[in-house]
Amino acid sequence: MDVIAKEIISFEKDTVEEAVNKFLENATNVFQFPDLDKDNLRQDLWNALYDICNSSENNDLKYKCFSTIRILSREKTLLNSLVSEEWLELFKRESRLGNEEFTFNNENLKVALEAEKCLCNIVFNSISVASKCIQNGILENTLTRIKKFKEIQEDDIRFFDAKLLFIITAVRPESRRKVKDEMNGVTYLTEALEEILSETVSKNNFESNTRPNIFLTDMQTNITCEILKALFNITLHINEKDETEIKCFTNVVLILRKYLLIPTESADKRVMLQNDVINLLTNMPQQIYPSLLHPVSESDKLPKKLVYENFNFTAVYDVLLLLKSKFVADTTVSNQHGILSPTLTVLLKMAYSDRIMRKYLKAQILPPLKDVHNRPEHGDEIRNHLCKLLTTPITELRDLVAEFLFVLCKKNVTRMIKYTGYGNAAGLFAQRGLLGGKNIEAETEFSSDDVDSETEEYAELKHGINPVLGCYEEPRPNPMENMSEEQKEYEALRLVQLIDDLTKCGAIKPCRVGKDGKPEPIEHVLQLQEGIKAQSNYHNADDDSD
């Protein structure tokens, strides 16, 4: 590779294009160039490519030189020193950022795109260059061109404008406030999202709450996802007390609802789009989540599962389907949190934001129990997968799932045990001082105007349900049935001794439930019998009012 680089550096007019072609043929799939680290080759090659791009009138040659820079900029080595202000001015000029009156054609479009691709690579790999882009007008000009989204017909330009904005706001946190507050970025990006929808479907399709017989093309989906990711970056910090911001983001949520519903050209793109919509929704204030619902009109013909209390729950149901698909997908303990937490966060915000939403989610996730023979964590329903996560070693995810299920149960300990089993929910109860079974947490924030009666299956086997496991257990023979009182006493003392031995050697640390409802360690095993109070039977007198 060093020989080819020297040919380009020689800058022979008749051979330089051939040398660039040779470099591109050999380096297309290369991501590191150790040969350029000797004899100052890397610096000299960048200088030669700058001279060619800056002086040549040959668009084809400039395109190839920018392609070479794009490949070289995959590697972080010396990028901070290689990319000077002169380079950035060249990228800005050739990508036509800042020239609002410029018209693209077939010749200059490919050069502009390649120059902007170089910018994307360099900004991603160099925080220093990203900082310069905030100061030299590249950030502002990128947003200005996005502002003219409707006037630009070239989808590739739209895509890389959004991508460049996303990368800058990702690597430079200080740019987020600048874009959001000083440049009115939320408005311009929202308008771009609306423009994509207007190019795809008429307004009436969505107002009728029906799924339109159209779809986003793959390119439209790609552009949308880059805009959503840029919006995510600049909305990480929202002033939820600012009425102007709340109004602005209410409009954002209305648009996100449409993107949750709209089909895409390919199935994998739809998953990608929905994931980016979900990620952005996690930033939205929970008080505007009811905007995801639309009243059902007489003309709507929706399945019963999508209608609840005269509201269209299609968007919410799609989020549930997305969550279920993530459970089905192959996930490991290490990636559980990243894959599941955004969707669960959105569902938790839904449950907190609105009574009707919570009741719908409970009806879908925790319907009246019929299967009482299997443990709550066994099965393929959403409830089963959530119960399984209550014991995951990823504490952030475990706590998120526990909070979500607890809210669906109206923070009622008895109801939580009924649906999850005491063993699965013990971690939550321990954290909140609820191990004693008393509902310390107030339920006044939840309504109680409807009753979810027990199923016949549950009522019939209720007496045999083990509250710790959360399922029915067949009666077992009493192992002490044929023992004498002396034998029973002996076994009890032996058990006490074994526990005491394990405690002294540090293998276990027995605890009892303290007055605050949280576990407290004991010094001697005999303390376990102190202060024992009669506990209410968790699976009796369960009021499932919602």
C-alpha positions in Angstrom: 0.0 0.0 0.0 3.0 2.3 0.7 4.1 2.0 -3.0 0.7 3.2 -4.2 0.6 6.0 -1.7 4.0 7.2 -3.0 2.6 7.2 -6.6 -0.3 9.5 -5.4 2.1 11.7 -3.5 4.3 12.2 -6.7 1.2 13.9 -8.2 2.1 13.1 -11.8 -0.7 14.5 -13.9 -0.9 11.5 -16.2 -0.7 8.8 -13.6 -2.3 10.2 -10.4 -5.8 9.1 -11.3 -4.5 5.6 -12.1 -2.7 5.5 -8.8 -5.9 6.6 -6.9 -7.9 3.9 -8.8 -5.3 1.3 -7.7 -5.5 2.4 -4.1 -9.3 2.2 -4.1 -9.2 -1.3 -5.6 -6.9 -2.5 -2.9 -8.2 -0.7 0.1 -12.0 -0.9 -0.2 -12.3 -3.4 2.7 -9.3 -2.3 4.6 -9.6 -0.5 8.0 -6.0 -0.1 9.1 -3.0 1.1 7.2 0.2 0.5 9.2 2.4 0.9 6.1 1.6 4.6 6.1 3.1 5.1 9.6 6.7 5.2 8.2 8.5 8.1 6.5 5.7 10.5 7.2 3.7 8.8 4.4 0.3 9.3 6.0 0.8 13.1 6.3 2.2 13.4 2.8 -0.7 11.3 1.3 -3.3 13.5 2.9 -1.6 16.6 1.7 -1.4 15.3 -1.8 -5.1 14.4 -1.8 -5.9 17.9 -0.5 -4.0 19.5 -3.3 -5.8 17.4 -5.9 -9.3 18.0 -4.5 -8.7 21.7 -3.9 -7.3 22.4 -7.4 -8.8 19.9 -9.8 -11.8 20.7 -12.0 -12.3 17.0 -12.7 -15.3 15.9 -10.7 -14.6 12.2 -11.3 -11.0 12.6 -9.9 -12.2 14.6 -7.0 -14.8 12.0 -6.2 -12.2 9.2 -6.2 -9.9 11.3 -4.0 -12.7 11.9 -1.5 -13.4 8.2 -1.6 -9.7 7.6 -0.7 -10.0 10.0 2.3 -13.3 8.3 3.4 -11.4 5.0 3.5 -8.4 6.5 5.3 -10.6 8.2 7.9 -11.9 4.9 9.1 -8.6 4.7 11.1 -8.3 7.1 14.0 -4.5 7.4 13.7 -3.4 11.0 13.6 -6.8 12.3 12.5 -6.7 15.2 15.0 -3.5 16.6 13.4 -4.3 15.5 9.8 -7.6 17.2 9.5 -6.8 20.9 9.5 -9.1 23.9 9.2 -8.3 24.0 5.5 -9.5 20.4 5.1 -12.8 21.2 6.9 -13.3 24.3 4.7 -12.8 22.0 1.7 -15.3 19.4 3.0 -17.8 22.2 3.7 -17.3 23.7 0.2 -17.5 20.5 -1.7 -20.4 19.0 0.2 -22.2 22.3 -0.5 -22.9 22.9 3.1 -23.5 26.6 3.5 -24.5 27.2 -0.1 -28.2 27.4 0.2 -28.7 28.4 -3.5 -26.8 25.4 -4.8 -28.5 23.0 -7.2 -27.3 19.4 -7.4 -26.8 17.5 -10.6 -25.4 14.1 -11.5 -21.8 15.3 -11.6 -21.6 17.4 -8.5 -23.9 15.2 -6.4 -21.5 12.3 -6.1 -18.7 14.6 -5.1 -20.8 16.4 -2.5 -22.0 13.0 -1.1 -18.5 11.6 -0.8 -17.2 14.8 0.9 -20.0 14.6 3.4 -19.3 10.9 4.0 -15.7 11.9 4.8 -17.0 14.4 7.3 -19.2 11.7 9.0 -16.2 9.3 9.3 -13.9 12.0 10.6 -16.3 13.5 13.1 -17.1 10.1 14.4 -13.5 9.2 14.9 -12.2 12.6 16.2 -13.8 14.5 19.0 -11.5 17.4 18.3 -12.7 17.7 14.7 -16.3 17.4 15.9 -15.7 20.4 18.2 -14.3 22.4 15.3 -17.5 21.6 13.3 -19.5 23.4 16.0 -17.4 26.5 15.7 -16.8 26.7 11.9 -20.4 26.6 10.7 -20.6 23.0 9.7 -23.1 22.1 12.4 -25.2 25.2 11.7 -25.1 24.8 8.0 -26.1 21.1 8.3 -29.2 22.1 10.3 -30.0 24.9 7.8 -30.0 22.4 5.0 -32.3 20.1 7.0 -34.5 23.2 7.5 -34.9 23.2 3.7 -35.7 19.4 3.8 -38.8 19.9 1.5 -36.8 21.7 -1.2 -34.0 19.1 -1.4 -35.1 16.1 -3.5 -31.9 14.1 -3.2 -32.5 11.4 -0.6 -28.8 10.7 -0.2 -28.1 14.3 0.8 -31.1 14.2 3.2 -29.7 11.0 4.8 -26.1 12.2 5.3 -27.3 15.6 6.6 -29.3 13.9 9.3 -26.5 11.4 9.9 -23.9 14.1 10.3 -26.1 16.0 12.7 -26.6 12.8 14.7 -22.9 12.1 14.9 -21.9 15.6 16.0 -24.6 15.7 18.7 -23.6 12.2 19.8 -19.9 12.9 20.3 -20.1 16.5 21.5 -22.6 16.9 24.3 -22.3 20.7 24.3 -23.8 20.8 20.7 -27.1 19.4 21.9 -28.2 22.5 23.8 -27.0 24.6 21.0 -29.1 22.7 18.4 -32.1 22.5 20.7 -32.3 25.9 22.2 -30.3 28.2 20.0 -31.0 26.8 16.5 -34.6 25.6 17.0 -33.5 22.1 16.0 -36.5 20.2 17.4 -38.8 22.2 15.2 -36.8 21.7 12.0 -36.3 17.9 12.6 -39.9 17.5 13.4 -40.9 19.3 10.2 -38.6 16.9 8.3 -40.4 13.9 9.9 -43.7 15.4 8.9 -42.5 16.0 5.3 -41.5 12.4 5.0 -45.0 11.4 6.1 -46.6 13.8 3.7 -44.6 12.4 0.8 -45.8 8.9 1.8 -49.4 9.2 2.9 -52.2 11.8 2.9 -53.2 13.3 6.3 -56.7 11.6 6.2 -55.2 8.2 6.4 -53.9 8.7 9.9 -56.8 10.8 11.1 -59.2 7.9 10.5 -57.0 5.8 12.8 -56.6 3.1 10.2 -53.5 1.6 8.9 -52.8 3.2 5.5 -52.2 1.0 2.4 -48.8 2.5 1.9 -45.3 2.1 3.3 -42.0 3.9 3.9 -39.3 2.9 1.4 -36.1 1.6 2.8 -34.4 5.0 2.1 -37.2 6.9 3.7 -36.9 4.7 6.7 -33.1 5.2 6.9 -33.5 9.0 6.7 -36.2 8.9 9.4 -34.1 6.8 11.7 -31.2 9.2 11.5 -33.5 12.1 12.3 -35.0 10.2 15.2 -31.5 9.5 16.6 -30.5 13.2 16.2 -33.7 14.1 18.1 -32.9 11.6 20.8 -29.5 13.3 21.4 -30.9 16.8 21.6 -33.8 15.9 23.9 -31.9 14.1 26.6 -32.7 17.0 28.9 -36.2 18.4 28.7 -37.6 21.0 31.1 -40.9 19.3 32.0 -42.2 22.5 33.7 -41.8 24.6 30.5 -45.3 24.7 28.9 -43.8 25.7 25.5 -41.5 22.7 25.5 -44.4 20.4 26.6 -46.5 21.7 23.7 -43.7 21.1 21.3 -43.0 17.6 22.5 -46.7 16.7 22.5 -46.5 17.3 18.7 -43.4 15.1 18.6 -45.3 12.2 20.3 -48.2 12.6 17.9 -45.7 12.1 15.0 -44.0 9.2 16.7 -47.4 7.5 17.0 -47.7 7.7 13.2 -44.3 6.2 12.8 -45.2 3.3 15.1 -48.1 2.5 12.9 -46.7 3.0 9.4 -45.5 -0.1 7.5 -42.1 -0.2 5.8 -40.8 -1.8 2.7 -39.0 -4.5 4.5 -39.6 -6.1 7.9 -36.1 -5.5 9.3 -36.4 -1.8 8.6 -39.7 -1.7 10.5 -38.0 -3.2 13.6 -35.2 -0.6 13.2 -37.7 2.2 12.9 -39.7 1.1 15.9 -36.6 0.8 18.0 -35.6 4.4 17.2 -39.1 5.6 17.9 -39.1 3.8 21.3 -35.7 5.3 22.2 -36.9 8.8 21.5 -40.1 8.1 23.5 -38.0 7.4 26.5 -37.0 11.0 26.5 -40.5 12.3 26.3 -42.2 13.6 29.5 -44.7 10.9 30.8 -47.6 13.5 31.1 -47.8 13.7 27.3 -47.9 9.9 26.7 -51.7 9.9 26.4 -51.2 11.6 23.0 -50.4 8.1 21.8 -54.2 7.3 22.1 -56.9 8.5 19.7 -60.6 8.3 20.2 -62.3 5.6 18.2 -64.8 6.9 15.6 -67.8 5.0 14.3 -66.1 4.4 10.9 -63.2 2.6 12.5 -63.3 -1.2 12.2 -60.7 -2.4 14.7 -60.2 -5.7 16.5 -61.4 -5.8 20.1 -57.8 -6.1 21.4 -57.0 -2.7 19.9 -59.9 -0.9 21.4 -60.3 -0.1 25.1 -62.8 2.4 26.7 -63.4 3.8 23.3 -59.8 4.6 22.6 -57.6 3.2 19.8 -54.7 1.4 21.4 -53.0 0.3 18.2 -49.8 2.2 19.0 -49.6 0.7 22.5 -50.3 -2.8 21.2 -47.5 -2.4 18.7 -45.1 -1.6 21.5 -46.2 -4.7 23.3 -45.7 -6.8 20.2 -42.2 -5.3 19.9 -41.4 -6.2 23.5 -42.6 -9.8 22.9 -40.5 -10.1 19.7 -37.4 -9.1 21.8 -38.2 -11.8 24.3 -38.3 -14.3 21.4 -35.1 -13.1 19.9 -31.8 -14.5 21.2 -30.7 -12.4 24.1 -27.9 -13.0 26.6 -27.6 -11.7 30.1 -24.9 -9.2 29.0 -27.2 -7.6 26.3 -30.5 -7.9 28.1 -30.5 -4.4 29.5 -29.7 -2.6 26.2 -32.3 -4.6 24.2 -35.2 -4.6 26.7 -34.9 -1.5 28.9 -36.0 1.2 26.4 -39.3 -0.6 25.5 -39.9 -1.4 29.2 -39.2 2.2 30.1 -41.8 3.4 27.6 -44.4 0.9 29.0 -43.7 2.0 32.5 -44.2 5.6 31.6 -47.4 4.7 29.9 -48.7 2.9 33.0 -47.8 5.9 35.2 -49.1 8.5 32.8 -52.8 7.5 32.4 -55.3 5.3 34.2 -56.8 4.0 30.9 -53.3 3.1 29.6 -52.5 1.2 32.8 -55.7 -0.7 32.8 -55.2 -1.7 29.1 -51.6 -2.8 29.8 -52.8 -4.9 32.8 -55.5 -6.5 30.7 -52.9 -7.5 28.1 -50.0 -8.5 30.4 -51.8 -9.6 33.6 -55.2 -10.9 32.6 -57.3 -12.9 35.1 -55.3 -16.0 35.9 -56.3 -19.2 34.3 -53.0 -21.1 34.2 -52.3 -21.8 37.8 -50.4 -25.1 37.3 -47.3 -23.6 35.9 -44.9 -21.2 37.6 -45.3 -17.5 36.6 -41.8 -17.6 35.0 -42.6 -20.6 32.8 -44.3 -19.9 29.5 -44.2 -17.7 26.4 -46.6 -14.9 27.4 -45.3 -11.5 28.3 -46.1 -12.1 32.0 -43.9 -15.2 32.0 -40.9 -13.4 30.4 -41.3 -10.5 32.8 -41.4 -12.8 35.8 -38.3 -14.5 34.6 -36.5 -11.2 34.5 -37.4 -10.5 38.2 -34.4 -12.7 39.1 -32.0 -11.6 36.4 -28.5 -10.6 37.7 -28.8 -7.3 35.8 -30.1 -5.2 38.6 -31.1 -2.2 36.6 -33.3 -4.3 34.4 -34.6 -6.4 37.3 -35.7 -3.2 39.1 -37.3 -1.8 36.0 -39.4 -4.9 35.4 -40.4 -5.1 39.1 -41.5 -1.5 39.1 -43.5 -2.0 35.9 -45.3 -5.1 37.3 -45.9 -3.5 40.6 -47.5 -0.5 39.0 -49.7 -2.8 36.9 -50.7 -4.4 40.3 -51.5 -0.9 41.7 -48.6 -1.4 44.1 -50.6 -4.0 45.9 -48.4 -6.6 47.6 -51.1 -9.3 47.6 -51.9 -8.9 43.9 -48.2 -8.8 43.0 -47.7 -12.1 44.7 -50.7 -13.6 43.0 -49.3 -12.8 39.5 -45.5 -13.3 40.1 -45.1 -15.5 43.2 -43.5 -14.3 46.4 -40.1 -15.7 45.5 -39.8 -13.7 42.3 -41.1 -10.5 43.9 -39.0 -10.8 47.1 -36.3 -8.5 45.9 -38.7 -5.7 45.2 -40.4 -6.2 48.6 -37.1 -6.2 50.4 -36.1 -2.9 48.8 -39.3 -1.2 49.6 -39.9 -2.6 53.1 -42.8 -4.8 52.1 -41.6 -8.2 53.2 -44.1 -8.3 55.9 -46.9 -8.2 53.3 -48.3 -4.9 54.4 -49.1 -2.4 51.7 -47.0 0.5 52.9 -47.0 2.2 49.5 -50.1 4.3 49.1 -52.6 3.3 46.5 -54.3 6.6 46.4 -52.6 7.4 43.1 -54.6 4.6 41.4 -58.3 4.4 40.8 -60.5 1.6 42.1 -63.6 1.8 40.0 -63.7 -1.6 38.4 -63.2 -5.2 39.6 -61.3 -8.0 37.9 -63.0 -11.1 39.3 -61.2 -14.4 39.7 -61.5 -17.0 37.0 -63.2 -20.3 37.7 -59.8 -22.1 37.3 -58.1 -19.9 39.9 -61.0 -20.0 42.4 -61.2 -23.8 42.1 -57.5 -24.4 42.9 -56.9 -21.3 45.1 -56.6 -23.3 48.3 -53.6 -25.3 46.9 -51.6 -22.4 45.4 -48.2 -22.0 46.8 -47.7 -18.2 47.2 -43.9 -18.5 47.1 -43.9 -20.3 43.8 -47.0 -18.6 42.5 -48.6 -21.8 41.2 -50.7 -24.8 42.4 -49.0 -27.7 44.1 -50.4 -31.1 44.5 -50.8 -32.1 48.2 -47.7 -33.8 49.6 -47.5 -36.3 52.4 -46.5 -34.8 55.7 -42.9 -36.1 56.4 -43.5 -35.7 60.2 -46.8 -37.6 60.2 -45.4 -40.8 61.7 -42.8 -39.1 64.0 -43.0 -39.0 67.7 -42.8 -35.6 69.5 -39.3 -36.5 70.6 -38.2 -37.1 67.0 -39.8 -33.9 65.9 -37.9 -32.0 68.6 -34.7 -33.7 67.7 -35.0 -32.8 64.0 -35.9 -29.2 64.9 -32.9 -28.8 67.1 -30.7 -30.4 64.5 -31.9 -27.9 61.9 -31.2 -25.0 64.3 -27.7 -26.3 64.9 -27.0 -26.7 61.1 -28.2 -23.1 60.4 -26.1 -21.8 63.3 -23.0 -23.6 62.1 -23.5 -22.2 58.6 -24.0 -18.7 60.0 -20.8 -18.9 62.2 -18.6 -19.9 59.2 -20.1 -17.1 57.1 -21.7 -19.4 54.5 -25.1 -17.8 55.1 -26.4 -14.7 56.9 -29.9 -15.3 58.2 -32.3 -12.4 58.4 -35.7 -11.7 59.7 -38.3 -9.1 58.7 -37.7 -5.9 60.7 -40.3 -3.4 61.8 -39.6 -1.4 58.6 -40.6 -4.3 56.5 -37.0 -4.8 55.3 -34.7 -7.7 56.1 -32.4 -7.3 59.0 -29.5 -9.7 60.0 -29.7 -11.7 63.2 -26.9 -12.7 65.5 -28.3 -16.0 66.6 -30.6 -18.4 64.8 -33.0 -18.5 67.8 -33.8 -14.8 67.1 -35.8 -16.1 64.1 -38.6 -17.1 66.5 -38.7 -13.7 68.3 -41.5 -11.4 67.3 -43.2 -13.8 64.9 -46.5 -12.3 63.9 -49.4 -14.0 62.2 -49.1 -13.3 58.5 -52.1 -12.9 56.4 -52.7 -15.5 53.7 -51.5 -13.8 50.5 -53.8 -15.7 48.2 -56.9 -15.0 50.2 -59.2 -11.9 50.1 -57.5 -10.6 46.9 -59.3 -7.6 45.6 -58.4 -7.2 42.0 -60.1 -3.8 41.6 -58.4 -1.6 39.2 
